[in-house]
Amino acid sequence: MSNTNTCNLGFHAAADLFPLMAEEELGELRQDIAAHGLREPVVLCEGKILDGRNRYLACQKLGISSETREFDAAVEGDPFDYVLSANLHRRHLTAQQRREVAAKLLKEDPTKSDRRVAEQVKTDHKTVGAVRAGLERRGEFPHVAGLKSPGSP
């Protein structure tokens, strides 16, 4: 692990699956870090923040260094799966927020099946199918012909 006081670390696309904290929540996080220090390092992938954007921003606001560690894809797998795993259990997402995460995953890789995305987001594959249909209807990404969920006839 290392320390960094680098301003302007960018955010990895996988980190953007989840919204940043509201200012009130970020203030509470700042207070906790000021009182107890940074308990979890900020995770970097390809020089960008993969996990820990809020911790990083809180440390920047406090004027303290952020402890960081590099993401190891060989051990930790896909960056998107990592972010989903770390954040779905850490945050209390509404059904609408889960649909928004599903939409971002579908935009990132439209070839993923509805069941795979549903598994990642911890929602129903029918919900993901509805999200996909809405994205296609609005032209946010092209229809993927012949795509079927695993187990589909």
Secondary structure, 3 states (H helix, E strand, C coil): CEEECCCCCCECCCHHHCCCCCHHHHHHHHHHHHHHCCCCCEEEECCEEEECHHHHHHHHHHCCCEEEEECCHHHHCCHHHHHHHHHHCCCCCCHHHHHHHHHHHHHHCCCCCHHHHHHHHCCCHHHHHHHHHHHHHCCCCCCCCCCCCCCCC
